[in-house]
Amino acid sequence: MQNLPAPLKEVVEQFSSLPGIGPKSALRIALTLLKMPRERAGGVGQSILDLRDNLCMCDNCACLAESSPCPICSDPSRDDDQLCIVPEWDALLAMEEMGVYRGKYLVLGGLLSPLDGIGPGHLEIDRLRRLLTNGNVTELILALGATLDAEATTSYVKNLVEANFAEVSVSRLAQGIPMGAEVKFMDKETLKQSLVHRQKI
C-alpha cells in the first residue's frame, strides 16, 4: 500500500480502521467509490454524514433511533415488567426479528473484558440501575451470548441485581446458543428457542 497516491492512501487507511475491514477490502471499497459517478459517490459521503446527524441514542434503552424515546420504549403495548439486556444494538435487532419478545430492552454498550480494559464504567450499568430503581421490572433477561466476556458480564449483573434489587428475577437465554457464539449471529429459530426456554440464574 506504500505506492498509493496520497488521497487514495488516506481513504484506504480510514476504511481499514473500521472493524472487519482489512487493507485489501478497504482498497477495493476506495476503488469502487473512485469509479462511481461523482454524484453517487457524493451521495455515499452525504449519507454517512446524515447518519451521524439524524440518529441519536434513546434515553431509556441506549439503542440507536431517530428520536428519543425510541419506538420500542414508546410503544404502550410493550411489557414494562420484562427488561432484556443485549450487548449491542445489532443483538437487539436479532431479538426483534423473532417477533416473540414483547418487553423492553437495554443496550449495554458491550461486555466486560478486563483484558481489554473494559470495566463496568464503560457500560450502561448506571442506566440499568435507573431502570431497575423505577420498580416496574420484575424479570431481567440476559441475552449476552455465551462467550467468556458474556459469562463475566452475566455474573456481574446477576450479583448487582441480587445485592440491590432482590425483587427482580434474573434469567438468561437457554444454552441452545453454543459456547463462544454471539447473539447477533444466531439463526432465528435457535434464538427463539433460547428465549422461550430461558433459565433462571
Legacy VTK file of the C-alpha trace (Angstrom):
# vtk DataFile Version 3.0
C-alpha trace
ASCII
DATASET POLYDATA
POINTS 201 float
0.000 0.000 0.000
3.057 2.242 0.127
2.908 3.238 -3.553
-0.684 4.531 -3.429
-1.317 8.180 -4.267
-1.748 10.140 -1.032
-5.518 10.852 -1.407
-6.263 7.189 -2.110
-3.987 6.042 0.721
-5.843 8.336 3.145
-9.232 6.828 2.209
-7.844 3.269 2.451
-6.457 3.989 5.920
-9.808 5.431 7.052
-11.763 2.387 5.832
-9.247 -0.152 7.165
-9.575 1.383 10.628
-13.187 0.108 10.718
-13.907 -3.285 12.358
-13.819 -6.210 9.944
-12.240 -4.299 7.048
-8.637 -5.090 6.204
-6.340 -3.088 3.898
-7.257 -5.108 0.769
-11.006 -4.740 1.356
-10.505 -1.049 2.112
-8.651 -0.602 -1.173
-11.461 -2.368 -3.101
-14.071 -0.086 -1.479
-11.996 3.021 -2.229
-11.509 1.998 -5.877
-15.229 1.262 -6.209
-16.027 4.743 -4.921
-13.477 6.196 -7.328
-15.191 4.513 -10.292
-18.653 5.793 -9.290
-20.138 8.891 -10.901
-19.280 11.930 -8.761
-22.919 12.454 -7.715
-23.300 8.886 -6.491
-20.010 8.924 -4.576
-21.066 12.244 -3.055
-24.361 10.639 -2.052
-22.493 7.884 -0.173
-20.471 10.503 1.694
-23.559 12.566 2.481
-25.445 9.532 3.784
-22.592 8.893 6.245
-22.809 12.491 7.477
-26.617 12.249 7.690
-26.280 9.024 9.690
-24.462 10.893 12.437
-26.770 13.913 12.278
-30.102 12.065 12.184
-29.582 9.292 14.726
-29.481 9.589 18.494
-29.268 7.289 21.494
-32.555 6.528 23.217
-32.515 7.989 26.742
-34.259 4.897 28.116
-32.648 1.884 26.438
-29.497 3.335 24.765
-30.397 1.929 21.343
-29.963 3.912 18.126
-33.084 5.721 16.971
-34.279 8.759 15.046
-35.832 10.177 18.206
-35.848 9.600 21.952
-37.639 7.689 23.353
-37.269 5.100 20.586
-40.300 3.350 19.012
-39.897 0.292 21.283
-39.726 2.313 24.508
-42.674 4.493 23.486
-44.849 1.543 22.399
-47.630 1.169 25.027
-48.175 -2.469 24.031
-44.682 -3.480 25.221
-44.422 -5.035 28.691
-42.685 -2.832 31.273
-42.063 -5.741 33.642
-39.578 -7.540 31.375
-36.208 -5.993 30.533
-33.895 -7.767 28.099
-30.231 -6.766 28.218
-28.268 -7.095 24.977
-24.607 -6.199 24.447
-25.014 -4.138 21.266
-27.744 -2.752 19.052
-27.370 -5.464 16.389
-28.240 -8.079 19.027
-31.448 -6.124 19.737
-32.280 -6.283 16.010
-31.751 -10.063 16.045
-34.097 -10.416 19.036
-36.753 -8.249 17.390
-36.657 -10.264 14.153
-38.113 -13.240 16.058
-41.327 -11.328 16.745
-41.743 -13.209 20.062
-40.397 -10.901 22.766
-42.761 -8.076 23.815
-40.817 -6.482 26.677
-38.336 -3.604 26.775
-34.565 -3.573 26.200
-31.329 -2.118 27.446
-28.331 -1.961 25.123
-25.355 -2.446 27.435
-22.813 -0.998 25.019
-20.520 -4.031 25.068
-19.353 -6.675 27.519
-16.967 -6.672 30.453
-13.484 -7.532 29.230
-10.738 -6.982 31.814
-8.026 -7.952 29.299
-9.197 -5.153 27.002
-9.602 -2.698 29.859
-13.415 -2.654 29.622
-14.902 -2.418 33.104
-18.385 -1.613 34.453
-17.765 2.110 33.988
-17.576 1.607 30.222
-21.028 0.005 30.059
-24.581 1.252 30.692
-24.621 -0.045 34.273
-25.879 3.287 35.692
-28.736 3.250 33.181
-29.552 -0.309 34.280
-29.661 0.811 37.912
-32.061 3.648 36.997
-34.380 1.317 35.088
-34.479 -1.177 37.955
-34.951 1.561 40.558
-38.179 2.633 38.790
-39.748 -0.549 40.186
-41.526 -1.716 37.018
-39.128 -4.509 36.097
-39.818 -7.920 37.639
-37.685 -10.041 35.275
-34.280 -9.238 33.833
-33.428 -11.367 30.779
-29.733 -11.554 29.899
-29.237 -12.032 26.148
-25.474 -11.621 26.181
-24.270 -14.693 24.299
-22.029 -17.487 25.549
-18.508 -16.068 25.292
-16.160 -15.737 28.264
-16.791 -11.964 28.309
-20.551 -12.639 28.252
-20.188 -15.010 31.211
-18.218 -12.399 33.160
-20.875 -9.774 32.402
-23.683 -12.161 33.344
-22.042 -12.839 36.687
-21.524 -9.127 37.371
-25.123 -8.162 36.522
-26.548 -11.099 38.495
-24.553 -10.092 41.590
-25.604 -6.459 41.178
-29.282 -7.373 40.980
-29.157 -9.833 43.893
-27.442 -7.257 46.114
-29.668 -4.289 45.273
-32.913 -5.446 43.613
-33.857 -8.731 45.272
-37.431 -8.495 43.946
-36.184 -8.789 40.338
-35.652 -12.304 38.966
-32.744 -12.831 36.590
-32.890 -15.253 33.678
-30.718 -15.906 30.660
-31.257 -17.299 27.192
-31.231 -21.098 27.249
-27.924 -22.659 26.360
-29.034 -23.737 22.915
-26.585 -20.997 21.993
-23.200 -22.725 21.764
-20.234 -21.616 23.848
-18.262 -18.923 22.059
-21.219 -17.726 19.969
-22.718 -14.235 19.830
-26.443 -13.430 19.827
-26.272 -11.388 16.616
-25.034 -14.427 14.629
-27.733 -16.857 15.798
-30.435 -18.065 13.437
-33.965 -17.031 14.364
-35.153 -20.476 15.480
-32.189 -21.055 17.821
-32.659 -17.572 19.262
-36.409 -18.122 19.644
-35.941 -21.421 21.498
-33.282 -19.850 23.712
-35.669 -17.057 24.692
-38.712 -19.294 25.230
-36.693 -21.752 27.358
-34.614 -19.164 29.185
-33.172 -20.189 32.527
-33.154 -18.538 35.911
-29.655 -17.799 37.218
LINES 1 202
201 0 1 2 3 4 5 6 7 8 9 10 11 12 13 14 15 16 17 18 19 20 21 22 23 24 25 26 27 28 29 30 31 32 33 34 35 36 37 38 39 40 41 42 43 44 45 46 47 48 49 50 51 52 53 54 55 56 57 58 59 60 61 62 63 64 65 66 67 68 69 70 71 72 73 74 75 76 77 78 79 80 81 82 83 84 85 86 87 88 89 90 91 92 93 94 95 96 97 98 99 100 101 102 103 104 105 106 107 108 109 110 111 112 113 114 115 116 117 118 119 120 121 122 123 124 125 126 127 128 129 130 131 132 133 134 135 136 137 138 139 140 141 142 143 144 145 146 147 148 149 150 151 152 153 154 155 156 157 158 159 160 161 162 163 164 165 166 167 168 169 170 171 172 173 174 175 176 177 178 179 180 181 182 183 184 185 186 187 188 189 190 191 192 193 194 195 196 197 198 199 200
